Amino acid sequence: MRALGEPSRLRLVRQLLDGPHPVNDLCDALDLQPYNASRHLAVLKSAGLVEVEKVSKQRIYRLAETFRDKLAKNDRVLDLGCCRFDFNQLPR
């Protein structure tokens, strides 16, 4: 839950719901600096929410399979019991 407690991380996850993206595309889409995006993505990765694949010099980020499956089953809603994250209603 702590990993999702920051608006930029929520926006990154929402962007990744559409599929894998290189970090530069995420920066452009969300108007983030590469350094900040990389730090947020590292937090999401350490929480097990995203996976990264290195392709040449790029890093391609995608939602972790278990996280993606949970969101797919619940129509893009993550229910943690104590709180819910509805990725359909979050700002882009």
Secondary structure as UniProt FT lines:
FT   HELIX           2..4
FT   HELIX           7..16
FT   TURN            17..18
FT   STRAND          21..22
FT   HELIX           23..30
FT   HELIX           34..46
FT   TURN            47..48
FT   STRAND          50..55
FT   TURN            56..57
FT   STRAND          58..63
FT   HELIX           65..73
FT   TURN            74..75
FT   STRAND          77..79
FT   STRAND          84..86
FT   TURN            87..88
//
